[in-house]
Amino acid sequence: MEKFFKLQERGTTVSKEVVAGITTFLAMAYILAVNPGILSDAGMKFGPVFTATAISSAIATLVMAFCANLPVALAPGMGLNAFFTYTVVIGMGCSWQFALTAVLVEGILFIILSLVGIREVIIKSIPASLRKAVAVGIGLFIALIGLSNAGIVSSSLGTIIGFVNLNATNATALVAVLGLIVTIVLYILNVPGSILIGIVVTTIIGIPFGITTIPDSFKPVSLPEAPYFFQFEWTNVLTMKFFIVFFTFLFTDMFDTIGTLMGVSEQAGLTDKEGNIPNAKGALLADAIGTVAGAALGTSTVTSFVESSSGVAAGGRTGLTSVVTSVFFILALFFSPLFALIPAAATAPALIFVGFLMMKSVSSINFSEITEGIPSFITIMVMPFGYSVAKGISWGIISYVICKLAGRKGKEIPVVTWILAAFFLFDIVFEALK
């Protein structure tokens, strides 16, 4: 185990990795309930999608562990599942089988692109300053997710967004804030597994507040339902509609994954002097294989999760963290009622606190060099306010090219960065004309 995962080399231990793996799982366990709920609106049954979500997440995360040795977990992506249901199926009037076919084709193409190293080239083409900005932007993004999930912030206060009053009416927010305080105190006191303990304590705190609810007929163990198998629709593959759906899945998945890998690797201190991600090809392959497996089982696009940052904050540095997380996804198949007890108020403090930890990268961005500082700021700004890692990268790349040209430093722009900027600009124009 030591030889394969290089625990000592990365300054970690088995116990740290186990705690980190559990922490990552708990931080993203909400997907086991949210993803089937969203795809149910597309006409799919909750039970089979729940099973597909757990199995595809476990498969992809195991591939990440053994092919990339990174503490990154994967699952059906938020945003992508919403696009699957509310845009493709409901908005465009397509069947969910049609949408699954687009996900499958996207995954197969990703495998090819990953094996030949094209996706790895794209990562390396992103300037070092933007890679650090991505880590900061993701931190703010997941902090916002935590604040929103716990109901601490709301848009119904007469302003664009604001903090709610911490009273009995907003009990979820109150419990989350109490949990955040517990997490901060434990972390300052250097208590091992402080984030994980914070999740457990917050879950317990939620019981008297009615936030953590235990059903009267509670049974922690249940058998999983069979997932959908190979439910595809090939009749409309050569249509423009299929291309639009396929392209959107492809674009969003690629840059969500790239952004997450850069951010988590930066936070874990695993990048080299040039800011490159170790074993990037294996990491990207895990994402692609997970997407294909997910489509075959009946769920939307599988991608790297920004919540992996919570495991890194708990000490995770190797693929052993991912192994532990994948094991818990398998266990979740049989203990879904037990995992369902953990409320959003309990995972929110972990996400918010990780936002602070990921802010550290901002200190190494050279904001005094304006052609580097402005694109970094835009990248950081767009991720939380645009509610998208992919949009943050695209606007960051475009602004980077504009700033370098304005500063008469066009020679500093790599060729691939030019191509990416043109691609992103085309995508923006394409979206505007739809």
N, C-alpha and C positions, 0 to 999 in steps of 0.2 A: 504493500500500500504506500509506504514511504517513497519507494523507488519510482512508482508509477505517477503518483500525484505530486511528488516533490514538496511534501509538507514542510520540511525543515528549511528548504531553500526559500520558500515563500513566507517563512516566519509564522507558521500556524501549527495547530495540533489537531488530532482527531476529534477531541471534545469540542474545540472551537468550530470545526467544520460541521459537526452534528448540530450544534446550537444554531449556527448560521443557516443550515439547510432547513431546519424546522421554522426558523424566523421567516425565511423567504416564502416557505409554503403558506404560513399563516397570513403573511402580508398579501398574498395573491389568491388565497383560497376562495375569496369572493367570486372569482371567475366561474367556479363550479356551480354557483347558483345563478349568477347574472347571465352567463352565456346561454345556457338552456332557456332562460326566461326570454331573452331577446329573440333567439331562433324559433321559439314557440310562436311568436307573432308572425313568423314566415310560414306557419303551418306544420312545423316539425314538432314531434312529441318531446316533452321535457325529459323523460327517463332515458331514452336512447341517446339524446344529445348530451346529457350529464355523463353517461358512460363514455361517449366519444371524446368529450372534453378531458376527462381524467386520463384516459389511455393515451391519447395523442400527446398530452402534456408530458406524461411520463416517458414516452418514447423519445420525444424531441430533447427533453432534458437529459436523458441518459446518453444520447448521441453527443450532446454538448460536453458532458462529463468526460467521455472516453476519447472523443476526437479533438477536443479543444482544451480540456483541463481548465475550464473557466467556471467560476461560481455564478453562472447565469441560467436562470430557469425560463422555460418557454410554455406558452399556453395560447389558446385562441385569443387574438388581440381585440381589445376594446376599440371601438371605432370601426374596425374592419367588420366585426359582427353586426354593427349597426348599419353599415353600408350594405351588407349582405341582405339584411331583412327589410329595412325601410326604404332603401333606394332601389335595389335590384328587384326584389320580390314584390314589395307593395307599390313602390313608385313607378317601376318600369313594367310591372305586370308579368314578370317572369316567374317560372317555377323555382322552387328551392333546389330541385335537381339541376336546373340550368346553372344556378349560382355555384353549386358544388363543382360542376364541371369546369367552370372558369377558375376556381380555386385549385383544382387538380392540375390543370394545364400550367397555371402560374407556378405551382410547386415544382413541376417537372422541369420547366425552363430554369428555375432557380438552381436546381441541382446541377444542370449543365453549366450555368454561369459560375457556380461555385467551384466546380471541378476544374474548370479551365482558368480560374483565378481572376475573372473579370470583376467580380464584386470586391475582391481584395484590392484590386487596382483602384477602384472607385474610393475605397476607404482611405488609401494612401494619398489620393489626390486632394483630399480635404485639408486645407492649411492647418498647421499646428495650433494657431490661436483659436480657430473655429472649433477644433476638437475639444479644447478646454472649455470653450463657451458652451458647447453641447452638454458637457457634464453639468455645468451650472444651470443651464436652461432646463435640463431634465429634473434637477433638484427642485427648482421652483415649480415645475409642472406637477411632479408627484406630491409636493407639499399642497398644491392647490387641490389635487384630487382628494387628498386626505381631509382637508378643510371642508370640501364640498360633500364628501361621503358622510362626514359626521354632522353636517348641517350647521357647522360653525359659521360659514359664510352663506349669504343668500342674496339673491337679486330682487327680492320682494320688499326691500326696505326703503324704497323711494330713491335709491341710488343704483348705479350700475352693479355694484357689489358692496357688501358690508358685513360686519360682524353682528350676529344676533345677540340678544340679551341672554345671559346665562341664568335662566330661571327654570321652573318646573315645566313651563310650556315647551322649552327647548332642552329637554332632558338628555337627548342624544349628544348635543353639543357640550353640555355640562359634563357628562361622563367622559367624553373624549378629552376635554381640557384637563380634567383630573388625572386621566391616564397619561397625558403628555407631561404633566408635572411629575408623576411617579417615574416616568421614563428618564426625564432630565436628571432628577436627583440620583437615580441608580447609576446613570452613565457618569455623572460627575464623581460619584463615589467609587468608580471603577469596578462596579459589580459585574462579573462575567454574565453574558447573556441578558444584559439590561433591557434590550429592546424586546426580546422574547418574554421576559418576566413582565414587562410593561403590558404586553398584549393579554397575558393570562390574568394579571391583577385587574386590568380594565374590564375584562369580561366578568369577573367576579363583582366588581363595583357596580356593573350594570344590572345585576339581579334585583336589588331593592328599588332601583329606579324604573324597573319594568323594561329596560332596554335589552337585557339578556333574558330571554323567555325560555322556560323549560316546559314543554307540553306535559299534560297529566299522564298521557299514555306514551311517555317517551321510551323509545327502544333504540339504543345506540347502534345496533347492528341491523343491516338489511342487505339483501342480495341485489346486485346491479341488474338493470334491464339490458337486453342485447342491443348494441348500437345498430345504426343503419350500415349496410355494407354495399359499397359500389353502386350507389343510387345516382347515376349520371344520365344526362340528356345530351346526345351528340347531334341531334337534328339541326340545331341552329348555330353550330360552331363557326361556320364561315360567314356569319352575318356581322354587320357593323356594330350592332348592339352587343354581340359577344366580345368584340374587340374592345369596346369602350369599358365594359365590365372587367375584362381580363387586364387591360392596361391600368385601370385604377387600382385593382388588387396588387398588381405587380409593383407599381410606383410606390404606393403607401407602405407595403410590406418591406420593400428593400430599404427605404430610408428610415423607417421606424426601427428596423433591426440594426442598421449601421449606427444610428444615433445612440441606441441603447448600449450596444457593445462598446462604443467609444466612451460613453459616459461612465459605465460600470467599471471598465478596465482602468480608466483614469482615476476613479475614486479608490479602487483597490491598489493602485500603485503598480499595476502590472504592465504598463506600457514601457517601451524602450525609450532611448534618448530622443528619438525622432517622433515619439508619440504614437508609434505603431502598436497595434493589438497583437499579442502573442497568439499563434495558432488561429489566425483570422479565417483561413480557409475552412478549417474544421468547424468553427463557430457558425459560419454562414451555411455550411452543409447541414448542420443540425437544424437550422431554421427551415431549410428547404425540405428535408426529409420529414420534419414534423408537419409541414403544410400538406404534403402528399398523403401522409398517414391520416391526418385529420380529415381530409376530403374523402378518403376511402372509407372512413368510419362514420362520417356524417356530421362534420362541424366546419365552421369557417376558418379562415387563414390562421395558422399557428405562427407566433412570432416571439422574439425575445421580450421579456417583461422588465419594465423599469423598476418594478418592485424588488427585483433582484438586489437592488442597492441596499435594501434593509438587511439582507443577509451579509453583504459585504461589510456593512456598518457593524454587524454583530461579530465580525472576525473572519468571515469566509474569504478564502483566497485561492482555492483550487476546485477541481471538478468533483471532489468528494462532497462539497456542499450541494452540488447539483444531484449527485447520487441520492443523498438523503432526501432532497426535495422530491425527486421522482418516486422514491419509495412511499412517501406520504401521499402522493397522488394515487398510487395503487391502493393504499390502505383506505383512502377516501371513498373508493368504490363500495366498500363494505361498512364504512362508518359515516356515511353521509349525514345522518341525523345529528351525530355528535359534532362534526365540523360546522354544521349549519348553526350551532348555538353561538358561535363567535360573531358578534355584531360588528357592523362597520365602525361603530364608535371605538372598538377595541383595536382595530388595525389602523385607524386614522392617525393615532399618535405616532406610530412607527413611521408612517409615510411622511408626516410633517417633520419629525426629527431628522430623518434621512435627508430632507431638503436642506437642513442646516449643514449636515456633514458634507454634502456635495457642493456647497458654496465655497469650499476651500480652494478649488481650482481657479476661482476668479482672481486670486492674488497673483497668479503667475501669468495673467494676460497683460500684455503691454499696451495699455490704453493710451499711453503718451504717443505711440505711433498711430496716428489717426486712421491710416489706411488699414490697420489691423483692429483698432479699437472699435470703430463704428460697426463693421460687420459682426464683431463679437457681441456688441450690445444688441444689435438687431436679432441675432440668433437667440440670445438669452431672452429677449423680450417676447418674440413671437411664440416660442414654445408654450409658455403658460397662457398668454393672452389669446393665441390662436388655437389653443388646446390641441396641439399636434407637434410631435417630435419631427415628423417629416417636413412640415411647413417651416419649422424653425431652420432646418438645414437648407431647404431650398431658397428661402429669403436670405439666409446668411451667405450662401454661395453667390447669388446674384449681386448682393450688395458688395461683396468682396471684389468681384470683377469691376464693378462701377467705381469703387473707391480707388483701386489700384490704377485704373485708367485715368481717373481725375488727378491722381497724384503723380502721374507720369511714371508709373512703375509697372507698366504692362508686362515687362520681361519677367517679373516675379510670379506671373500667373502660369501654373502648369497647364499643359495641353488638355489633360483630362478635365481640369477645373473649367476651362473654356467650354468644353463639350457639355459638362453638367449644367453650367449656367444657361446655355442655349436650350438644353432639354427642359430645365425648370421653367424658363421663360415661355417656351412653347406650351407647357402644361398649364400655366397661368392664363395664357391667351385662349387656349382650348376650352378651359373651364368657363371663361368669361363669355365665350360665344355660344355655349350650349343652351 
